[in-house]
């Protein structure tokens, strides 16, 4: 049997399985955190992922490990966001789609401080990384939407990011608080009124 025909090493398969399971756990944990909060039981995350609780703990021995990993996972996805329209989306609709993902990300971020209560320096480093990586993406999306005549051109990305963050804080206090509804109202405030509609 030639080298090319040889089966892949079992170690390579194991590493691939480990990465695949970790990806499943991160996706599942992110979904559960949005639905049930950062303190959701580990068994709910395991059920969402289709993996056992032992697998969860092998990958993430503590809740803080899991929360930080989900934070970085979501951060990477938001930073790598490609603003290509889907199904004839306008630049405003692309912006809206990104902001909705950002809102889900903030659910994890708001629980990060509590999960890392003994590592203030680590939390601040992650916060700074989040601002540095996501602010340019949001700025690009806001500029594209404004250039297309969809939204106002006088909105700073940093101001808008702070506004979204502040509107998401209510999730921690009020059980019936609908963050996405509040964010949609904020987004609606950015849009320019269609002159034809206004004059009708």
Secondary structure, DSSP 8 states (H G I E B T S, - for coil): --TTTS---HHHHHHHHHHHHHHHHHHHHHHHHHHH-TT--HHHHHHHHTS-HHHHHHH-SSHHHHHHHHHHHHHHHHHT-----SSS--HHHHHHHHHHHHHHHHHHHHHHHHHTTT-HHHHHHHHHHHHHHHHHHHHHHHHHHHHTTSB-S---HHHHHHHHHHHHGGGGT-TT--HHHHHHHHHHHHB---HHHHT-
